[in-house]
Protein backbone atom coordinates (compact mmCIF):
# COMPACT_ATOMS: atom_id res chain seq x y z
CA UNK A 1 0.00 0.00 0.00
CA UNK A 2 1.63 3.30 -1.06
CA UNK A 3 2.16 5.83 1.68
CA UNK A 4 4.22 8.99 1.91
CA UNK A 5 4.60 12.31 3.68
CA UNK A 6 5.59 15.76 2.51
CA UNK A 7 6.31 18.81 4.62
CA UNK A 8 6.46 22.26 3.01
CA UNK A 9 6.70 25.84 4.15
CA UNK A 10 4.49 28.11 2.05
CA UNK A 11 4.44 31.94 2.11
CA UNK A 12 0.84 32.53 3.20
CA UNK A 13 -1.29 32.30 6.34
CA UNK A 14 -2.45 28.90 7.55
CA UNK A 15 -6.06 30.16 7.40
CA UNK A 16 -5.74 30.88 3.68
CA UNK A 17 -3.99 27.58 3.07
CA UNK A 18 -6.73 25.65 4.88
CA UNK A 19 -9.40 27.57 2.95
CA UNK A 20 -7.68 26.63 -0.33
CA UNK A 21 -7.41 22.92 0.59
CA UNK A 22 -11.11 22.84 1.55
CA UNK A 23 -12.11 24.52 -1.75
CA UNK A 24 -12.37 21.08 -3.36
CA UNK A 25 -14.42 22.22 -6.35
CA UNK A 26 -11.44 24.31 -7.56
CA UNK A 27 -9.07 21.30 -7.69
CA UNK A 28 -9.47 20.69 -11.46
CA UNK A 29 -8.08 24.21 -12.04
CA UNK A 30 -4.65 23.37 -10.64
CA UNK A 31 -4.15 19.75 -9.57
CA UNK A 32 -2.57 17.43 -12.14
CA UNK A 33 -4.86 14.59 -13.25
CA UNK A 34 -7.90 16.02 -11.42
CA UNK A 35 -10.61 16.14 -14.09
CA UNK A 36 -13.65 17.03 -11.99
CA UNK A 37 -14.72 17.62 -8.40
CA UNK A 38 -18.01 18.09 -6.64
CA UNK A 39 -18.99 18.81 -3.05
CA UNK A 40 -22.19 16.94 -2.17
CA UNK A 41 -22.59 18.02 1.42
CA UNK A 42 -20.87 20.46 3.79
CA UNK A 43 -21.82 20.69 7.48
CA UNK A 44 -20.24 23.20 9.86
CA UNK A 45 -20.58 21.69 13.33
CA UNK A 46 -18.78 24.46 15.22
CA UNK A 47 -15.38 22.95 15.98
CA UNK A 48 -15.49 20.70 12.90
CA UNK A 49 -16.55 20.93 9.27
CA UNK A 50 -17.62 17.71 7.54
CA UNK A 51 -17.65 17.46 3.75
CA UNK A 52 -18.58 14.67 1.34
CA UNK A 53 -17.14 15.15 -2.12
CA UNK A 54 -16.28 13.38 -5.36
CA UNK A 55 -13.00 13.67 -7.23
CA UNK A 56 -12.54 12.35 -10.75
CA UNK A 57 -8.92 11.51 -11.41
CA UNK A 58 -7.63 10.53 -14.83
CA UNK A 59 -4.52 9.87 -16.84
CA UNK A 60 -4.33 8.02 -20.16
CA UNK A 61 -6.69 5.00 -19.84
CA UNK A 62 -7.34 5.49 -16.12
CA UNK A 63 -10.33 7.70 -15.30
CA UNK A 64 -12.14 7.05 -12.02
CA UNK A 65 -14.34 8.93 -9.57
CA UNK A 66 -14.07 8.33 -5.86
CA UNK A 67 -16.16 9.64 -3.01
CA UNK A 68 -14.46 10.95 0.10
CA UNK A 69 -15.35 12.12 3.58
CA UNK A 70 -13.40 15.16 4.76
CA UNK A 71 -13.22 16.42 8.34
CA UNK A 72 -11.65 19.79 9.09
CA UNK A 73 -10.88 20.03 12.80
CA UNK A 74 -10.68 23.75 13.61
CA UNK A 75 -9.18 23.19 17.07
CA UNK A 76 -6.13 21.30 15.73
CA UNK A 77 -5.86 22.97 12.29
CA UNK A 78 -5.99 19.57 10.63
CA UNK A 79 -7.88 17.93 7.79
CA UNK A 80 -8.55 14.19 7.67
CA UNK A 81 -9.79 12.49 4.48
CA UNK A 82 -11.05 8.94 4.02
CA UNK A 83 -12.67 7.24 1.04
CA UNK A 84 -16.30 6.23 0.98
CA UNK A 85 -16.52 4.62 -2.44
CA UNK A 86 -15.00 4.25 -5.88
CA UNK A 87 -11.79 2.60 -7.10
CA UNK A 88 -9.99 2.90 -3.76
CA UNK A 89 -9.83 -0.01 -1.38
CA UNK A 90 -8.34 2.34 1.21
CA UNK A 91 -7.55 6.06 1.41
CA UNK A 92 -6.45 8.10 4.34
CA UNK A 93 -4.77 11.44 4.09
CA UNK A 94 -4.05 13.94 6.79
CA UNK A 95 -3.09 17.59 6.58
CA UNK A 96 -1.58 19.47 9.52
CA UNK A 97 -1.10 23.26 9.38
CA UNK A 98 1.08 25.53 11.55
CA UNK A 99 1.77 29.24 11.31
CA UNK A 100 5.50 30.02 11.23
CA UNK A 101 5.95 33.78 11.11
CA UNK A 102 4.64 34.97 7.73
CA UNK A 103 4.64 31.41 6.38
CA UNK A 104 2.61 28.28 6.95
CA UNK A 105 4.01 24.83 7.42
CA UNK A 106 1.88 22.09 5.93
CA UNK A 107 2.55 18.48 6.80
CA UNK A 108 0.73 16.07 4.46
CA UNK A 109 0.47 12.29 4.90
CA UNK A 110 -1.21 9.90 2.47
CA UNK A 111 -1.84 6.19 2.54
CA UNK A 112 -3.97 4.45 -0.11
CA UNK A 113 -4.65 1.26 -2.04
CA UNK A 114 -6.61 0.77 -5.24
CA UNK A 115 -9.05 -2.12 -5.59
CA UNK A 116 -7.53 -3.05 -8.98
CA UNK A 117 -4.25 -4.83 -8.19
CA UNK A 118 -2.67 -4.09 -11.60
CA UNK A 119 -3.45 -0.37 -11.39
CA UNK A 120 -2.23 -0.40 -7.79
CA UNK A 121 1.15 -1.75 -8.93
CA UNK A 122 1.37 0.95 -11.61
CA UNK A 123 0.52 3.63 -9.04
CA UNK A 124 3.21 2.39 -6.65
CA UNK A 125 5.85 2.85 -9.37
CA UNK A 126 4.87 6.45 -10.15
CA UNK A 127 3.59 7.44 -6.72
CA UNK A 128 6.52 9.59 -5.54
CA UNK A 129 6.66 11.60 -8.77
CA UNK A 130 2.89 12.12 -8.78
CA UNK A 131 2.79 13.15 -5.12
CA UNK A 132 5.54 15.73 -5.67
CA UNK A 133 3.67 17.17 -8.67
CA UNK A 134 0.47 17.46 -6.66
CA UNK A 135 2.25 19.01 -3.65
CA UNK A 136 3.99 21.50 -5.95
CA UNK A 137 0.63 22.36 -7.56
CA UNK A 138 -0.86 23.17 -4.14
CA UNK A 139 2.17 25.29 -3.26
CA UNK A 140 2.10 27.17 -6.57
CA UNK A 141 -1.65 27.82 -6.22
CA UNK A 142 -1.23 29.12 -2.65
CA UNK A 143 1.55 31.47 -3.74
CA UNK A 144 -0.52 32.76 -6.67
CA UNK A 145 -3.56 33.38 -4.45
CA UNK A 146 -2.10 34.48 -1.14
CA UNK A 147 1.60 35.36 -1.18
CA UNK A 148 2.30 38.20 1.18
CA UNK A 149 4.47 40.92 -0.33
LINUR-V144198 format. One record per run of one state. SS is the DSSP state (a for helix, b for strand, c for the rest). FROM is the first residue (numbers start at 1). TO is the last residue. If there is no record, write none. Layout:
SS	FROM	TO
SS	FROM	TO
This chain:
c	1	1
b	2	10
c	11	13
a	14	22
c	23	23
a	24	29
c	30	33
b	34	44
c	45	47
b	48	59
c	60	61
b	62	73
c	74	77
b	78	85
c	86	87
b	88	100
c	101	102
b	103	114
c	115	116
a	117	146
c	147	149
